[in-house]
Every structure is written in C-alpha cells, then in structure tokens.
C-alpha cells in the first residue's frame, strides 16, 4: 500500500449547540509529484481514485488500530479528489478534533493500493487507478498547500482538566533570585494541603516491549518516557557509584533508542527497458479469456501486368493465419506476522509490498526480453571491429527491409555489448560514438553515447540496454511504431491481494498480472552474434 501525505488544513469551529463532527477538503491533488514513505516518487492522474465502492476509513497516523471515522463523500475533479469525512464520537475521535483545533494535526494522508500504473524515465510511478483504502490525519505533509482540508465542523464536550496528584508543585518562594540572602522558613515552604504532602510515586523502568511501543507511537509519548528514564537514572546515582567510574553506553544498552534512517537503501532499479520500448498493449475484450487470436497474413493478393487485352488478371487468394496466444501469469506472495506489521518503523509491510511490485516489473521485463531473443533470426557474426559492426548492422537492416519496405528502429543490447560499443575507436584512438552535447561536435559521429545514460543512438537506431538479456546480446528490429511492429507485448496488471490468517496471526499478500508476447513479423527480428 502507498501511504502519501497530502497537505495541511484549516479549522472552522461549529456554532450552536448541536455537535458537528465533519471535515472536508482535498485528499490528493492530481498531476502533482510527491514522495511516499519509502522514497518513491508518485503522481496521481485525474480519475485515479474511485468515488464509489467501500468508503475509506479515517485513521490516525495510518494506524488501523486507531480508527477515528469514515469518509462519507468523494467528489472527483480535474484538480484533485475532494472528500468529506465524519469523526466518530469516541475518546480517540475527540482527541483528533482537539488536536485539529489547536493546530497540532493539520494535514491528511491517503493510503492506496495501485492497480494500474507505470513508470516514467525519471522513475516516478504514474498511478492511473488505485483502490483507496483509508485516509489518515497526520502532522507532516508532502503536497504543502496543494492539498488541504478546507473546513472542519467540530463541537465536542470539553472535560475539566484533571489535577495531577503525584507531581510536586514548587512554591513561588523557592524560585526567588539566587541573590536573596535570607531564605524563607522551611515551615512556610511546605504546603499544608494533604494533596501536596503525598510522596511522589516510585518510577518503574519500562519493559523492552513498552519501550518499543512508545518508540513506535513517537511524539510526546516517546519523549515523556525518555525523560522519565533519565530522571530515574539521575535519582539512583550515589556518591559510591560516581566514585566507581563513569557510566558508558555499554553499561546501559537497554536504555538506548535505535533510530532507523529511511528511506530503505534500494539496490535494484525497478525499470523495464524492453517493455518501455515495445509498449504494453491491452488484451482484447478486457482480458476475460485465457487465450486470444492474433491474425497475420501468410499470403497476400497479387497484382501483375496483363499479358494481353482481355487476358486474365493476376489472381491470388489472401490467406490469413489464426495465431493463438496464451497468457502467462506472473505472481509473488509474502506472509507477514501482525507483530512485524505493527512494531516495525518504518513499516515493514509497505517496504515489502513496494519490493513485491518492483519484482513483478523485473519479472515481466525479463519475460519480454527472453522471448524477444528467442524469436530473433541470425543476420551474421560481429568480430568486434568497427568495420564489421557497420557490416553486421546494415546486413540486419537489409534483411528487415527486403520485401517489406520497413526499416529498423531499435537496437537491443545487453550491458556488456553496450560497453563494447562505447569503447569502439578508430585507428587514431578517436571514439566512434562520441558524446555530443551542449553545442559541441565530435569526430566519427555515427551516433552519440555517454557512460551516464543508456539513451544512445548508434547508426541512428534507438539503443535499449537491459540487464535481463543474456551476455553478448544484440538484436535489431522495428517496434513501437504501430505500423510494421515486429514484436508485440501484452499485459494486464491485476494488482495486490490480501487475506488475514487468524490461526497464525499473519497476513498473506500477493501481487500478480498476466503477460503475453507475439512475434508478429519474425523476419524483421534480427540478432547479431559475436565471434
């Protein structure tokens, strides 16, 4: 699930005697980039959030154990998703309204499960459709003024503040300036009321579980427990302890908090170079069937010169093949304990779900890359030299063009071949594919390349580098043009599924989708092997 903090809100107190407990405003602005809790950049497109179905619940801090209400109205606009929500008449709901009124909490955050999305070249997730599961009140926002709660109608009964019995009140006489010579009599400084004469209760050190729970809650709760621990430690120090030596952190490991710095270090780049170049096509009829037919022409009609007047015209019957394409299911699952979901910070569940979706991207791209290589026909062998590279590339272009009049558009290579291309030089050591930019020109400009980007274009072909290819892969073909595409990729992303497992106190989650490929014009998919 993606949890995205939207922005701040303003507060209008309800007038009159009838209690009102509603908030309204903007949950998410559209076409505005923001960053989720794990560091992923996302953009919501207009219409990406539903206005019907089960109403999102209203939580505090994205914590399902802290419900405070429910979203009662959703209005979709071109600028963003507007909402109204009702706050429950509970103690937690009252706390939420009080904190909203005094400005402690002034922002909202959505929790969604993306079901249709893609990634742009910068790695930003573009969300086209998502399940909106919850809306939370939070203190810190990412959208700033772009998203806010416009109004809050709040009228709740205020209980009188309770008197704390176990905190000692220091009389005014004891805080006079230090320069005073005469101190007041001891009898005058001790209040006579029994409430102040009571001994302060002994503080009991928290257990490890209590300390972890306070750390998870954060805010004032964690600050107060740290302060109490520090006061307890100071009160137990005696002259004998001080004489025994300094107290180091190695002596108090149970009192040391362990902060976690996010976002999570990510060692995989969840991109799909091959799929992006091919373009993902939708299944026909909404993808309801296990297979579908992709027709191709195996025999064309013919036109030829007439032998003589009234002679028979050329006649050839067109033959259309019925190619059956099946779907492959790509799926992964993970089961988390409720303790892992509740106690980890940052939340392990969100990080694991993001990784599961990223692994689907890698698996689907690997599926497309493997099938593209399998469908390729050989157009020669490259011996590693510049001259032979030119021959191999143009031999492939000729094989693609002969009898079809189509020309290639893309060169697909593995990273090792990309490295070979970038290092090619002529007999004087000048690069064959120099980096050309900022108004500069270069020698041997058969295209351009740079070690900081894969987006080169050797010999005018769009270069696509993908680590999912086997080593020494070089494929030249025509794709992404609509007309004359040699290879097609189909996909239907079904998204996340989740089920509770009460018997083991766990939650099993999965992510799946359907993919298919089709070599529409096999003769236009050419590979160049290496000697």
FILODREN-918040 format. One record per residue: x negated, y negated, z of N, C-alpha, C in turn. Coordinates in steps of 0.05 Angstrom, whole numbers, plus 5000, padded with zeros to 4 digits. Example, Ala and Ser with C-alpha at 12.3 -4.5 7.8 and 13.67 -1.06 7.14 Angstrom:
FILODREN-918040
473651145156475450905156473650665156;474350455142472750215143474249995157;
This chain:
FILODREN-918040
498350245000500050005000498249755000;499049554985497649304984499049115004;497548995022498648805041497348535034;498948355025497948095014499147865030;497447715042498347485058499047255039;501447145042502446955023501846665031;502846565053502346285059503846195083;503545925089504645815114507645745110;509045685132511745605130512345375150;514545245146515445035164517845125180;518444995202520445085221522544865225;525144945222527344765229528944905251;529244775274530744895296533744875290;535245085298538145085294539444885313;541644765304543144585321545744715329;546844635352549344745361548944975380;551145085389551045295409550745565397;551645615373551545885361548745955353;547646165364544846245357544646325328;542546225315541946305288539146405287;538746625273536146755273535346835245;535046645227534346695199531946535191;530446645172528246505159528546535129;527546345113527746365084525346215072;524646295048522446165034521346325011;518846305005517546444983515746664995;516246914986514647144995512047164979;512247134952509947164934510246964911;508246804905508246634881507246804857;508346764834507546924811505146784796;503646954783501346864766499246704782;499046754808497146624825495246834837;492646814832490847024843490547004873;490247234886489847244915488147494920;487247514945485547744953486847894976;487048164973488348334993486248405014;487148565034485448615058482848755051;482848925030480349065023478548915004;479248664997477648514978478548524949;480548684943481448704915482948444907;482348344884483748104873486248204859;488548074864491048164851492547914841;494247964821496147754811498847894807;500947774817503647874813504847734789;505847894770507247784747510147724753;511447544739514347494744515947754741;517847794759519448034758518148284770;515848254782514448494792515648604817;517148444832518348534857521348574853;522548784864525348844860527148664876;529548614866531548454881533848634891;533748894885535749084895534449314908;535949514916534949744930534649694959;533249864973533049855002531649595010;532849455030531849195038529149235053;527149065047524649075061525049005091;523549145108523649095137521848855143;522448715165520748495174519148585198;516448585196514648675216512948445227;511548495249509448325258506848445250;505148295237502348375230502248635214;504148705198504248955182504149205200;505149175224505249395243508049505244;508449755234511049875233512249925261;510549925281511549965308512449695321;512349475306513149215316515249095297;517549225292519649115274521048875288;521548665273522948435284525448355268;525948485246528348415230528348545203;529948435184530248555158530748325137;529748375113530248175091533048215082;534647995082537448015075538047915047;536247765035536847655008534247624993;534247704967531947674949532847534923;531447324916532047174892529547144875;529647254851527247244833527347004815;525246844815524946604798522446634782;522146444763519646454746517246384763;517646224784515346144801514646354822;516546514832515846704853518346834864;517947014883520147154896521047004921;523546914922524646774945526146984963;526246924988527447115007528846965030;530747115042531847045068531747295086;531247255112530947485130532347415156;533347615169534647585195532847705217;532447545238530847635261532547775281;531748015290533248175309533348035337;535548075351535847965378534548145398;531948175397530348345415528248165428;526848275448524748115461522548055441;521948255424519848205404520748005383;523348015376524347815357524347535370;525047515396524947255409522047155410;520047325415517247245415516547135387;517447275366516847185339517846905334;520446855342521546595338520146375354;519346435379517946245396515246175383;513746385373511146325361511446175335;513746215321514246065296514845775303;516345735325517045455333514645295342;512745425356510445265366508145275346;508445405323506345395302504245605305;504545785325502546005327502446185303;504846255293505146415268506646245248;505446185226506746015206506546115178;506046375174505646485147506946755145;507246855120508447115115506547275097;506947535097505347725081507147955071;506848035046508348255036506748515036;508148735039507048995036508349145013;506849214992508049334968506449584960;507749754945506449984932506649944902;504349874888504449824859505250084844;507050054825507850284808507150234779;506649984771505749934744503749694746;501249754738499249554740496949604721;495249414717492849434700490749254712;488349274700486049104710484948944686;484448684691483248524671480148554671;478748404654475848434652474448354677;475648184693474348094718474948284741;476448504736477048694757479548624773;481048424765483448344780485748534773;487048634794489448804789491848634781;492948684758495248544748497748724754;499348644772501648804781504148724765;505148924750507548874734510148964748;509849174765512149274780511149394806;512649374828511849474854514249524871;514049724889516049764910515449584933;517349414940517049224963518049354988;516249435006516949595029517349425054;515849205057516049055082515048765078;515848595096514948315098514148265127;511748145130510748115157510247815163;510547745189509747485200506847505208;505147335198502247335203501147055208;498847035221497846765227496046645205;494946805187492946705168493846775140;493746585121494746625094492546615072;493246725048491446715026492346535003;495046495001496046324980496146034988;495745965013495945695022498645575019;498845345006501445215003503045324979;501945514964503445624941505845794950;505645904974507846074984508345995013;510845935020511445865047514345925054;514845935079517645965088518745685091;520845625076521945355075523345285100;525045465111526645395134526745635153;526945565179527445775199529645665217;531845805218534045725236533845905261;532945785283532445935307533645805331;535245965345536445865370536646095389;534846105410534846325428534846215457;535746385475535846305503533046315514;532046115528529446105540529546175569;528146385577528046465605526046275619;526646215645524746055660522046195663;519946045663517246165665516846295692;515846535692515346685716512946575731;513046595758510846505774508946735778;506346695772504346905775503546915804;503847145816503447165845500547225853;498947345835496347435843494047265833;494747015825492646825816492346605837;489946565847489446375868489546095856;491045915869491245635860489245465875;487545325861485545165874486744895881;486844815906488044555914486344325903;487644085901486243855889483843775905;483943825932481743735949479143875941;479244115929476844265923475644195896;476844015881475743935855474943645855;474443535880473543265881470643245872;469643015864466842995854464843105873;462643215863460543335879459143125897;459542875890458142665905459342615932;461742715937463042675963461442805985;460942666006459342766028461042926047;463342826053465042956073467043136060;466843396066468843586055471243596073;473543646061475943666078475843906096;477343896117477344116136478344366123;477244596131478044856119480944906123;482044816147484844866152486644726131;485744496122487444346103487344456075;485244616068485044716041486444976037;487345106058488645366055491645316056;493045376033495945336033497245516054;499345416066500745566087502845746076;503645706051505745876039504646156036;506146366044505146646042504446726013;505746605993505146685966502246645958;501046435970498246375963496246515981;497246616003495546746022495047036015;496447145996496147425988493347465976;492247695981489647765969489947835940;488047745924488147805895487748095890;489348215873489248505868486648575855;485648815863483248925851483648985822;481848885805482048945776480949225771;482449375755481549645748480549645719;478149745715476949755688478749905669;479149805644480849955625479550205616;481150405608480150645596479250585568;477850785556476950745528479250705509;481450855514483850835497485150565500;485250465526486450195530484849975517;482150015518480349815506480749815475;480950055463481250075434483949955426;486050005442488649895435488649595436;487249475457487049185458485549075435;483349215427481849125404483449135378;485149335376486849365352488949135351;490049065374492048845376490748585370;488348545382486848295377488048055391;487247815382488347565392487947535422;489947425436489747365465489447625481;490747845472490548095487487748185490;486248185468483448275469481648075484;482247815480480747605494481047625524;483547675533484047685562482747925575;482848155561481648395573478548365574;477348235554474448195555473748005578;475447795582474947605603475147745630;477147915633477548055659475148245664;474248385644471948565647469448405656;469048175643466748005650466847915680;469347825689469647735716469147975736;470148205728469848445745466848505748;465448505726462548565727461048365744;461748105741460447895757460947935787;463448015794464148045822462748275836;461848475820460648715832457548685834;456448465822453548435825452848355853;450948485865449948425892447048355890;445948255912443148185913441448435908;442248665918440748905915440648985885;442948955871443049015843441248825827;441248575834439648385820436648445824;436048525848433248595854432348835839;434249015831433449265818432649225789;433248985777432548945750434848835734;434348745709436348635692438148845681;440648775676442548955664442548915634;441949125619441849105590444249235577;444549185551446849305537446749615537;444349725539444150015541445250125567;445649945587446750035612449850015612;450949865593453849825592455049885565;454450125555455550185528458550195526;459850265548462750285548464150015547;462649795551463849525551463349375525;461849495507461049345483463149385460;464349165451466149195427464449255402;465649395383464349465358465949345336;465349095327466848975305466249115279;468149115261467849225234468049005214;466048965198465948755178467048865152;469248735143470448815117469948605096;470548655071471848905061469849135060;471049375054469449615053467449605030;464949685034462949695013463849904992;464149814967465249984946462950054927;462350314924460250404906461250494879;463750474874464950544848466450304836;466050254811467550044797469850174783;472350114793474650244782475550114756;474150164734474850064708475150284688;476550224665477050434645476250324618;473650324611472750204586473950334561;474150604561475250744537478250684535;479750704557482550664557483150374549;481650184559482049904552481649854522;479649984510479149954482481350084465;482250324474484350464459487050324462;487650234486490250124492492150354500;493350334524495150544534497950504521;498850714508501550704495503650834513;506050734511508250844527509351094514;510251284530511551524520514251454507;515051604487517751554475519951644494;522251514492524651584508524051584538;522351394546521751364575520151594587;519051774570517451994581518952204595;521552254588523152444602522452734595;521152784572520653054563517753134569;517253394569514553494574512753464550;513853484526512453444501513853244483;512453144463513752974443512453014416;513752924395512752964368511452704357;509052734346507752504333507352584304;508952474285508752554257506352424243;505152574225503052474208503452574179;502352424160502652504132500252684124;500952924114498853104105498553104075;500753034060500653004031502252754023;500952574009502152324001503552363973;505352183966506352173939504152083921;504552093895502452023876503451833854;501751673844502251503820499951533801;500551573775498451613755499351493728;497451463710498151363683499951563668;501951453654503751623638502251713613;502351973607500852073584501851953558;504351933555505551813531508351713538;509551573519512251473523514151713528;515951673547517851883556516452133567;513852113572512452333585513052343614;512652563626513352603655511552423672;512852293691511352123710510152303732;508052203744506752363765508752403788;508752643797510752713818509352903839;509152803864508052963886509952933910;510553153922512253153945510753073970;511752873985510552804010511053014031;508953084046509153274068508453134094;510253154113509753024139509553244160;507253244174506853454195508153374221;509053564236510353524262508253604283;506853414295504753464314505953444343;505853664357506953674384504753594404;505353404421503453304440504553364468;503053484485503853544512502653344532;503653344556502753154576501053304597;499053164606497253264627497853104652;498153234675498653104700496053064715;495452814722493152744738494152664766;493152794787494252744813492152784835;492452654857490752684880492452634905;491652754928493152724952491252704976;492252604998490752585023492752585046;491952715068493652725092492152585115;493452385127492252235149493752295175;492352295197493652325223494852055230;496952055246498151795255496151635271;494351775285492351635301490451485282;489751605260487951475241489351235229;491951255225493451025213493750805234;494150875259494850675280492350545292;490150695294487950595311485650475294;485550515268483250415253483550125245;481249985244481349695236478749635222;478849555196481249515181482749785176;485249765170486950005168485850205148;485250455158484150655140486150735119;488750735125490650825105490550655080;490350385083490350215059487750255043;485550295057483050335042483050595027;484150805040484251065027486151065004;488450935006490350914984489150764960;487750544965486350404944484350584930;482950744945480950924933482351134917;484551234926486051444912487051334885;488051084885488850964859486550914841;484250834852481850794836480851054824;480951274839480151534828481951624806;484451554807486251614784485351464759;484451214762483551064739481051194727;479251284744476851414734477551674720;479351834732480152094720481552054693;483251854691484651814666482751724644;480851554651478851464632477051694623;476351864642474652094635476152284617;478752314621480452484604480352374575;480752114572480651984545477952014532;475751974548473051984537472352264528;473052464543472452744536473952824510;476452754508478052834485477152674460;476252424463475252274441472752404429;470952484447468452624438469152884425;470953034436471753294424472853264396;474353054391475653004366473752904344;471352814352469552684333468252884314;467752794289466352954268463652834264;461652994258458952904256458452754230;456952524232456152374209453152344208;451752524220448852514218447452524245;444752504243443052514266441252264267;441052144290439351904293436751984306;434551904293431851984304430751774323;432251574330431451374350430151124338;429651114312428450884300430550684291;429650434286431550224277432650294249;430850374231431750434204433750664203;433350864219435151094219437751024232;437750834252440250744264441950614243;440850434227442350304206443550504187;441950704179443050914161445251064174;444951144199446951304213449551154216;449450894224451850744228453350704202;451850634181453250584155454150844142;452751064147453851324137456451384150;456751324176459251364190461451174179;460750924174462650734163463650824136;461850934119462651044093464551274096;463951454114465651684119468451594128;468551384144471151284153472651144130;471251004113472550844092473351004067;471851214061472351364036475251474036;476651404014479351504010481451374028;480651184046482551074065482650764064;480450644057480150354056480350224084;479950384105479750274132476750244139;476150054156473350024166473250064196;470950144207470750194236470849934251;471549944276471649704293470049734319;469649984329468450024355466150224354;464250184371462150384376462250454406;462850714411463050814439460350954445;459050884467456551004475456451054505;454651244512454051294540451951094549;451651044575449750844585446950884575;445951134572443251174563442851074534;444851114517444751024490444850714489;446450594506446550304508443750194515;442450334533439650254540437750274516;438050484500436350524477436850294457;439350234452439950014433438749754441;439049694467437949434477434949414475;433549644475430649634474429449654446;431149684426430049714399428649454390;426349484378424749254369423549314341;422849104327421649144301418649184305;417149194283414249264285412649044298;413748804301412348594315413248564344;415048734353415948724380418348554385;419548444364421848274368424348444371;426248374390428548544394430348544370;431448774364433348794341436048674348;436948714373439448604382438848394404;438048154397437347954418439847844431;439447724454441647584467441747304455;444047234444444446974431446746824446;446046594457448046444472447046164477;448745994487448145724495446945564471;447945634446447045484423444345584412;443245794424440645894415440946094393;439046114375438946314354436646504359;436846744347434746934352433947074326;431847224327430847374304432347644303;432447754279433548024275436348044286;438047844281440647834294442648014280;442348284285444248474275446648494293;446648334314448748334334447548204359;448948214381447848104406448148304428;446548274449446748454472445448314495;446148394520444948284544445148494566;443048504582443048704604445048644626;446148404625448148324645451048384636;451448484612454048534602454048764582;456148924582456449134562457649034536;458548794535460148694513458348594490;456748774479455148704456456648784431;455548714407456848804382454748864361;453249084365451349164345452549204318;451449084297452349104270455249024267;456248854284458948754282461048924295;460249154306462149334319462349264349;464849284360465249234388464049464404;462149404422460749604438462349674463;462849934467464250024491462450224505;461550154529459750324545461350444567;461150714570462750854591461051084602;460751084629459151294642460651554642;463151564634464551824632463751984608;462351864589461352014566458952184574;458552404561456152564564453752414553;451352474563448952334553448652364523;447452164511446852154482449352144465;451552024476454052004460454051744445;454651764419455151524402457351594383;459651454385461951504369462751244355;463251264329464151024313466851094302;468750904307471550964298473050694296;475650714290477350484288479650524308;479950344327482050354347482950074355;485250064368486149814379487249614359;487749704334488649524313491549564307;492749784316495549844309495649984283;494649864262494649984235492050134231;492250394225489850554220488350644244;489550634268488250734292487751034289;485251114294484451394290485051564315;485251434339485551584363487451434381;489351584394491451464410491451574438;492051394458492151474486494951394496;496351584509498951544521498851574551;500451414566500251434595502851344608;503651474630505851384647504951414676;504451194689503551194717505951214735;506051424751508451474768508051354796;505551314804505051164829504851344854;505351224877504951344903507451494912;506951714926509051864940508051904969;509851904988509051935016511152095031;510252275049512152435065510952465093;512552435113511752475140511552775147;509652855164509253135172509553135202;511953145213512253125243510853345258;510753585246509553815261506653775268;505253615252502453565256501753275262;503853105265503452815268501652705246;502552755222500952655199502752535177;501452425158502852325134501252405109;502652535091501352625066502152435044;500152325029500652135008499252234982;500552184960499452264934499852044914;498252054893498451874870498152034845;500051994826499852154801500852004777;500152104754501051994729500752194707;501952144683501852324660500152194638;498452344625496752244604496752434580;496352324556496052494532494252344512;492952494495491352374473492152504447;491652364425492252474398490252374378;488852554364487052474343488752444317;489652194313491552134291490152174264;487752074261486252094236483452204243;483252464244480752594253478352514236;478752474210476452404193475252124198;476751964214475751694220474451684248;474051904260472651914286469952044281;467851894280465251994272463251974296;461652174300459652174320456852194308;454952074321452152084312450552214335;449452434329447852584349444952484348;443352574367440552494368438752734364;436552684351434652894345433453004371;
